[in-house]
């Protein structure tokens, strides 16, 4: 297990901005199409790089779809006709997005924080783990496996590990985009059309699958509080315009 222990409450955020400026925190209440979301996200990231806009975390839900990262293998798309498939420039392999899953697109200026992509990914992992802790879930990371995992124990059965959150990011001009996805209450059968993140030996779970009664708003609040601990203060913001810069 890789240690993602956070600083005590009130300590300096582990991946905060040098100037302490707040990051915009935006939530879309309607589902957003993938192509439209990526265009809006890339436009915002470009504006951040040019100094024309501030940082933003954008929370949303997508309609059911599969995305293929730069390391995706065609053989891992098991049911190509099931949902739309989008090739994307983020890191990682195949993943699923859909209703009941919280996607957070993370557009941060690493030049104002730390120009260290490995440390940035570790901070994203710490963020998810801290958010899950607030929801009474023990999340962990594993060497050689991307994302955040939970242990499943059943009487008389061997220990199982299931993935509850995925990470796939891209950095351009030291501004990040794409981000994370947390399974709150998606239809887990939708993951069967792919080999999620190339993992054949492990399953996928969600907060609901773990027996938790958790709304999307509950998950959002846990993510918001944990983000402030890891990355620094946030301030309410409007989502980037879909279909425009």
C-alpha positions as CSV (number, residue, x, y, z in Angstrom):
1,X,0.0,0.0,0.0
2,X,1.2,3.5,-0.8
3,X,1.0,6.0,2.0
4,X,-1.3,9.0,1.2
5,X,-1.6,10.2,4.8
6,X,-2.7,13.8,4.9
7,X,-1.5,16.7,7.1
8,X,-3.4,17.3,10.3
9,X,-6.4,19.6,10.1
10,X,-5.4,23.3,9.8
11,X,-2.0,22.4,8.3
12,X,-0.8,23.8,5.0
13,X,-2.4,22.0,2.1
14,X,-0.1,19.4,0.6
15,X,-0.5,20.7,-2.9
16,X,-1.7,24.3,-2.3
17,X,-1.0,27.4,-4.3
18,X,1.9,29.5,-3.2
19,X,-0.3,32.6,-3.1
20,X,-3.2,30.9,-1.3
21,X,-5.7,31.9,-4.0
22,X,-9.0,30.0,-4.0
23,X,-9.9,27.6,-6.8
24,X,-13.3,27.9,-8.4
25,X,-15.7,25.1,-7.5
26,X,-18.5,24.6,-10.1
27,X,-21.3,22.0,-10.2
28,X,-23.5,21.3,-13.3
29,X,-26.9,20.0,-12.3
30,X,-27.8,18.7,-15.8
31,X,-25.9,15.9,-17.6
32,X,-23.3,17.2,-20.0
33,X,-22.3,15.4,-23.2
34,X,-18.7,14.3,-23.4
35,X,-17.7,16.1,-26.5
36,X,-19.2,19.4,-25.2
37,X,-17.6,18.9,-21.8
38,X,-14.1,18.3,-23.2
39,X,-14.3,21.3,-25.5
40,X,-15.4,23.5,-22.5
41,X,-12.7,22.1,-20.3
42,X,-9.9,22.5,-22.8
43,X,-11.0,26.1,-23.5
44,X,-10.9,26.8,-19.8
45,X,-7.5,25.2,-19.3
46,X,-6.2,27.2,-22.2
47,X,-7.5,30.4,-20.6
48,X,-5.8,29.5,-17.3
49,X,-2.5,29.0,-19.1
50,X,-2.8,32.4,-20.7
51,X,-3.6,34.0,-17.4
52,X,-7.1,34.9,-18.5
53,X,-9.1,32.7,-16.1
54,X,-8.7,31.2,-12.7
55,X,-8.4,27.6,-11.7
56,X,-11.5,25.5,-11.5
57,X,-12.9,22.1,-10.4
58,X,-15.9,21.2,-12.5
59,X,-18.3,18.5,-11.1
60,X,-20.8,16.9,-13.5
61,X,-22.5,13.7,-14.7
62,X,-22.3,12.3,-18.2
63,X,-24.8,10.2,-20.1
64,X,-23.6,6.5,-20.4
65,X,-20.4,6.3,-22.4
66,X,-17.0,4.8,-22.6
67,X,-13.7,6.7,-23.0
68,X,-10.4,5.4,-24.1
69,X,-7.2,6.9,-22.7
70,X,-3.8,7.0,-24.5
71,X,-2.9,3.5,-23.2
72,X,-6.3,1.9,-24.1
73,X,-6.1,-1.5,-25.9
74,X,-8.7,-2.3,-28.5
75,X,-9.2,-5.8,-27.0
76,X,-10.4,-4.2,-23.8
77,X,-13.5,-2.8,-25.5
78,X,-15.7,-5.9,-25.1
79,X,-19.0,-4.5,-26.3
80,X,-18.3,-1.7,-28.8
81,X,-21.9,-1.2,-29.8
82,X,-23.3,-0.7,-26.3
83,X,-22.5,2.9,-25.6
84,X,-20.7,5.7,-27.5
85,X,-16.9,5.4,-27.3
86,X,-14.7,8.5,-27.2
87,X,-11.0,8.5,-27.8
88,X,-9.4,11.0,-25.5
89,X,-5.9,12.4,-24.7
90,X,-6.0,11.7,-21.0
91,X,-3.8,9.1,-19.3
92,X,-5.1,5.6,-18.7
93,X,-7.1,3.0,-20.5
94,X,-10.8,2.4,-21.0
95,X,-13.3,3.7,-18.4
96,X,-17.0,4.2,-18.1
97,X,-18.9,7.4,-17.3
98,X,-22.6,7.6,-16.6
99,X,-25.4,8.7,-14.4
100,X,-24.7,8.2,-10.7
101,X,-21.0,8.7,-11.1
102,X,-19.5,12.0,-10.1
103,X,-16.9,13.2,-12.6
104,X,-14.6,16.1,-11.4
105,X,-12.6,17.8,-14.1
106,X,-9.6,19.4,-12.4
107,X,-8.1,22.5,-14.1
108,X,-5.2,23.6,-11.9
109,X,-2.2,25.8,-12.7
110,X,0.7,23.6,-11.5
111,X,3.1,26.4,-12.1
112,X,1.4,28.2,-9.2
113,X,1.5,25.0,-7.1
114,X,4.2,22.5,-7.9
115,X,5.6,21.5,-11.3
116,X,5.6,17.8,-10.4
117,X,3.1,15.5,-12.2
118,X,3.8,12.5,-10.0
119,X,3.2,14.6,-6.9
120,X,0.0,16.0,-8.5
121,X,-1.4,12.5,-9.1
122,X,-0.5,11.5,-5.5
123,X,-2.4,14.6,-4.3
124,X,-5.5,13.5,-6.4
125,X,-5.3,10.1,-4.8
126,X,-5.0,11.7,-1.3
127,X,-8.1,13.9,-2.2
128,X,-10.2,10.9,-3.0
129,X,-9.1,8.9,0.0
130,X,-9.9,11.9,2.3
131,X,-13.3,12.3,0.7
132,X,-14.1,8.6,1.1
133,X,-13.0,8.8,4.8
134,X,-15.6,11.5,5.4
135,X,-18.2,9.0,4.0
136,X,-16.9,6.2,6.3
137,X,-15.1,4.3,3.5
138,X,-11.5,3.2,3.7
139,X,-9.9,3.8,0.3
140,X,-6.4,3.0,-0.6
141,X,-4.0,3.0,-3.6
142,X,-2.0,0.0,-4.9
143,X,1.4,0.0,-6.5
144,X,1.0,-0.6,-10.2
145,X,-2.7,0.2,-10.2
146,X,-4.2,3.6,-11.0
147,X,-7.1,4.8,-9.0
148,X,-8.5,4.2,-5.5
149,X,-9.6,0.8,-4.2
150,X,-11.6,-0.7,-1.3
151,X,-11.2,-4.1,0.3
152,X,-14.3,-6.4,0.3
153,X,-14.5,-9.1,2.9
154,X,-17.2,-11.8,2.9
155,X,-17.4,-14.8,5.3
156,X,-15.7,-17.8,3.8
157,X,-14.5,-15.9,0.7
158,X,-11.1,-14.6,-0.2
159,X,-10.2,-11.0,0.2
160,X,-11.3,-8.9,-2.8
161,X,-10.3,-5.5,-3.9
162,X,-12.7,-3.3,-6.0
163,X,-12.1,0.0,-7.7
164,X,-14.3,2.9,-6.5
165,X,-12.6,5.9,-8.1
166,X,-10.6,6.4,-11.3
167,X,-8.0,9.0,-12.2
168,X,-7.0,10.1,-15.7
169,X,-5.3,13.4,-16.2
170,X,-3.4,15.4,-18.9
171,X,-1.2,18.4,-18.4
172,X,-0.5,21.0,-21.0
173,X,1.6,24.2,-20.4
174,X,1.5,23.1,-16.7
175,X,-2.3,23.3,-16.5
176,X,-4.1,20.1,-15.7
177,X,-7.4,18.9,-17.2
178,X,-9.5,15.8,-17.2
179,X,-9.5,14.5,-13.6
180,X,-11.3,11.9,-11.5
181,X,-14.5,9.9,-11.3
182,X,-16.1,8.6,-8.1
183,X,-18.8,5.9,-8.3
184,X,-21.6,7.0,-6.1
185,X,-24.6,5.0,-7.4
186,X,-24.0,4.2,-11.1
187,X,-25.3,1.0,-12.8
188,X,-22.3,-1.2,-12.3
189,X,-23.4,-3.6,-15.0
190,X,-22.4,-0.8,-17.5
191,X,-18.8,-1.5,-16.7
192,X,-19.1,-5.0,-18.2
193,X,-18.7,-3.6,-21.8
194,X,-15.0,-2.9,-21.1
195,X,-12.1,-4.1,-19.1
196,X,-12.0,-1.1,-16.7
197,X,-8.5,0.4,-16.7
198,X,-7.1,-2.8,-18.1
199,X,-7.8,-4.7,-14.8
200,X,-9.1,-8.2,-15.2
201,X,-8.4,-9.5,-11.7
202,X,-10.3,-6.9,-9.8
203,X,-13.9,-5.6,-9.7
204,X,-15.7,-2.2,-9.6
205,X,-17.8,-1.0,-6.8
206,X,-19.7,2.2,-5.7
207,X,-20.8,3.8,-2.5
208,X,-24.3,2.3,-3.0
209,X,-22.8,-1.2,-3.7
210,X,-20.9,-0.9,-0.3
211,X,-24.3,-0.4,1.4
212,X,-24.1,3.4,1.9
213,X,-27.0,5.7,1.6
214,X,-25.2,8.6,0.0
215,X,-26.6,11.3,-2.3
216,X,-24.6,13.0,-5.0
217,X,-24.8,16.1,-2.8
218,X,-23.3,14.2,0.1
219,X,-20.4,13.0,-2.1
220,X,-19.9,16.6,-3.5
221,X,-19.6,18.0,0.0
222,X,-17.1,15.3,1.0
223,X,-15.1,16.1,-2.1
224,X,-15.2,19.8,-1.4
225,X,-14.0,19.5,2.2
226,X,-11.2,17.1,1.2
227,X,-10.1,19.3,-1.7
228,X,-9.6,22.2,0.6
229,X,-7.4,20.0,2.9
230,X,-5.3,18.8,0.0
231,X,-5.3,21.7,-2.5
232,X,-6.4,24.7,-0.6
233,X,-9.5,27.0,-0.5
234,X,-12.3,26.9,-2.9
235,X,-14.9,29.5,-4.0
236,X,-18.3,28.9,-5.7
237,X,-18.1,29.4,-9.4
238,X,-20.2,29.0,-12.5
239,X,-19.5,26.0,-14.8
240,X,-17.7,26.9,-18.0
241,X,-20.0,27.6,-20.8
242,X,-20.7,24.4,-22.8
243,X,-20.2,25.2,-26.5
244,X,-18.1,28.3,-25.9
245,X,-14.8,29.4,-24.3
